[in-house]
Amino acid sequence: MKLSLFAASLLIATSTMAADTAQTPNVKLEGVKYIKMLGGALKSQLQAKMKEDKTGLTALAFCTGSANDITNEVNKKLPPYAKVRRTSLKVRNGKVNTPDATDRKVMEEYVASIQAKKFSPKDIKVVEEGDVTRVYKPLVAKAVCLKCHGTDLSPKISEAIKTAYPNDKATGFKEGDLRGVIIAEIKKH
């Protein structure tokens, strides 16, 4: 009796683990879909602002006034068990984008792979914590990003950043550096 009860428990546990393992690729694909929704919305509007004003001031004003609103709008379109957000090791807006310990660990892994020249911007990381799966996509600093996030900022950009973000840490990047990540968080449902 005890042996058959043990065998039944083992079978159930194995089935549950197999189901969780089978769900991980689907969760990853779902997370990437949500990441692309946010990334696409932000990128298209940011590119338009950069074309509109080569100084970067219009793009900075857009980020200051609209990036979090766009994130909130994308989240309203997601199922109730999912959300998407952005963060960085060097945040500009600490009120909404501060990383937690898991975010930091994943970003530090990306930084290490960049330094070891083993990095791919397509390296999607999946982290399971309790009933939440996080899907991470790295954001790499490109030349155009450096107008507002680089080392040689124009005086007008520097002043605008200081005014909008007095505690800004999101400068000093070089092309190819890890700028941050977009994260999809999906609760088991």
C-alpha positions as CSV (number, residue, x, y, z in Angstrom):
1,M,0.0,0.0,0.0
2,K,2.8,2.5,1.0
3,L,4.8,1.5,-2.1
4,S,1.9,2.1,-4.4
5,L,1.1,5.4,-2.7
6,F,4.7,6.4,-3.1
7,A,4.7,5.4,-6.7
8,A,1.5,7.4,-7.3
9,S,3.0,10.5,-5.6
10,L,6.2,10.1,-7.7
11,L,4.2,9.8,-10.9
12,I,2.2,13.0,-10.1
13,A,5.4,14.9,-9.2
14,T,7.0,13.8,-12.4
15,S,4.0,14.8,-14.4
16,T,3.9,18.2,-12.8
17,M,7.6,18.8,-13.4
18,A,7.2,17.7,-17.0
19,A,4.2,20.1,-17.4
20,D,6.2,23.0,-15.9
21,T,9.2,22.2,-18.2
22,A,6.9,22.0,-21.2
23,Q,5.4,25.4,-20.3
24,T,8.7,27.2,-20.1
25,P,9.3,27.6,-23.9
26,N,5.7,28.8,-24.2
27,V,6.2,31.3,-21.4
28,K,9.4,32.5,-23.0
29,L,7.6,33.0,-26.3
30,E,4.8,34.8,-24.6
31,G,7.2,37.0,-22.7
32,V,9.1,37.9,-25.8
33,K,5.8,38.9,-27.5
34,Y,5.1,41.3,-24.6
35,I,8.6,42.6,-24.6
36,K,8.3,43.3,-28.4
37,M,5.0,45.2,-27.8
38,L,6.7,47.6,-25.3
39,G,10.0,47.8,-27.2
40,G,8.3,48.4,-30.5
41,A,6.0,51.1,-29.1
42,L,8.9,52.9,-27.4
43,K,11.4,52.5,-30.3
44,S,9.1,53.7,-33.1
45,Q,8.1,56.9,-31.2
46,L,11.7,57.6,-30.0
47,Q,13.0,57.2,-33.5
48,A,10.4,59.6,-34.8
49,K,11.4,62.2,-32.2
50,M,15.1,61.8,-33.0
51,K,14.3,62.4,-36.7
52,E,12.2,65.4,-35.8
53,D,15.0,67.0,-33.7
54,K,18.6,65.9,-34.2
55,T,19.7,67.6,-30.9
56,G,17.9,64.9,-28.9
57,L,15.9,67.4,-26.8
58,T,12.5,66.3,-28.2
59,A,13.4,62.7,-27.7
60,L,14.4,63.4,-24.1
61,A,11.1,65.3,-23.5
62,F,9.3,62.3,-25.0
63,C,11.0,59.9,-22.6
64,T,10.4,62.2,-19.7
65,G,6.7,62.7,-20.4
66,S,5.6,59.6,-22.2
67,A,7.8,56.4,-21.7
68,N,6.0,55.4,-18.5
69,D,2.6,56.2,-19.9
70,I,3.4,54.0,-22.9
71,T,4.5,51.2,-20.6
72,N,1.3,51.5,-18.6
73,E,-0.8,51.4,-21.9
74,V,1.0,48.3,-23.1
75,N,0.4,46.7,-19.7
76,K,-3.3,47.4,-20.0
77,K,-3.4,45.3,-23.2
78,L,-1.7,42.3,-21.5
79,P,-3.6,39.5,-19.7
80,P,-4.1,40.1,-16.0
81,Y,-1.3,37.6,-15.1
82,A,1.4,39.5,-17.1
83,K,3.2,42.7,-17.0
84,V,6.2,44.3,-18.8
85,R,8.7,46.8,-17.5
86,R,12.2,48.3,-18.1
87,T,15.2,48.7,-15.8
88,S,18.9,49.2,-15.8
89,L,22.0,49.0,-13.6
90,K,22.2,52.8,-14.1
91,V,18.6,54.2,-13.9
92,R,17.4,57.6,-15.0
93,N,14.0,57.4,-13.2
94,G,14.5,55.6,-10.0
95,K,10.9,56.1,-9.0
96,V,9.7,53.5,-11.5
97,N,12.6,51.7,-13.0
98,T,14.8,50.6,-10.0
99,P,16.0,47.0,-10.5
100,D,15.6,44.4,-7.8
101,A,18.2,41.7,-6.9
102,T,17.1,39.3,-9.6
103,D,17.2,42.1,-12.3
104,R,20.7,43.1,-11.1
105,K,22.0,39.5,-11.3
106,V,20.7,39.0,-14.8
107,M,22.1,42.4,-16.0
108,E,25.5,41.6,-14.4
109,E,25.5,38.3,-16.4
110,Y,24.9,40.3,-19.6
111,V,27.7,42.7,-18.7
112,A,30.1,39.8,-18.0
113,S,29.2,38.2,-21.4
114,I,29.8,41.6,-23.2
115,Q,33.2,41.9,-21.5
116,A,34.0,38.3,-22.4
117,K,33.0,39.0,-26.0
118,K,30.4,36.2,-25.8
119,F,27.3,38.4,-25.8
120,S,24.4,38.2,-28.2
121,P,21.6,40.8,-28.1
122,K,19.3,37.9,-28.9
123,D,20.2,36.2,-25.6
124,I,16.9,36.0,-23.9
125,K,17.1,34.9,-20.2
126,V,14.3,33.1,-18.4
127,V,14.2,33.1,-14.6
128,E,11.6,31.3,-12.6
129,E,10.8,32.6,-9.1
130,G,8.0,30.9,-7.3
131,D,4.8,31.4,-9.4
132,V,6.4,34.1,-11.6
133,T,8.5,33.6,-14.7
134,R,10.6,36.5,-15.8
135,V,11.7,36.9,-19.4
136,Y,14.6,39.3,-20.0
137,K,15.7,40.9,-23.2
138,P,18.9,43.0,-23.2
139,L,19.0,46.6,-24.5
140,V,22.3,47.6,-25.9
141,A,23.5,51.2,-26.3
142,K,23.6,52.3,-29.9
143,A,25.2,55.5,-31.2
144,V,21.9,57.3,-31.3
145,C,21.3,56.5,-27.6
146,L,24.5,58.3,-26.6
147,K,23.0,61.8,-27.2
148,C,21.2,61.4,-23.9
149,H,23.1,58.5,-22.3
150,G,26.7,58.9,-23.4
151,T,29.7,60.6,-22.0
152,D,29.8,63.7,-24.1
153,L,26.4,65.3,-23.7
154,S,25.5,68.7,-25.0
155,P,25.0,71.4,-22.4
156,K,21.2,71.6,-23.3
157,I,20.8,67.8,-22.8
158,S,22.7,67.9,-19.6
159,E,20.6,70.7,-18.2
160,A,17.4,69.1,-19.3
161,I,18.4,65.8,-17.6
162,K,19.4,67.5,-14.4
163,T,16.0,69.3,-14.4
164,A,13.9,66.3,-15.1
165,Y,16.0,63.7,-13.2
166,P,18.1,65.2,-10.4
167,N,19.3,61.7,-9.4
168,D,20.1,60.5,-12.9
169,K,22.6,57.7,-13.1
170,A,22.0,56.8,-16.8
171,T,24.9,58.5,-18.5
172,G,28.5,57.5,-19.3
173,F,27.5,54.7,-21.7
174,K,29.6,53.7,-24.8
175,E,28.2,52.1,-27.9
176,G,27.8,48.4,-27.2
177,D,27.3,48.7,-23.5
178,L,24.4,47.2,-21.8
179,R,21.9,50.0,-21.5
180,G,19.3,47.9,-19.6
181,V,16.7,45.2,-20.0
182,I,13.0,44.9,-20.8
183,I,11.3,42.3,-18.6
184,A,8.1,40.4,-19.0
185,E,6.8,38.9,-15.8
186,I,4.2,36.1,-16.2
187,K,2.4,34.5,-13.3
188,K,1.5,30.9,-13.5
189,H,-2.2,30.7,-14.4
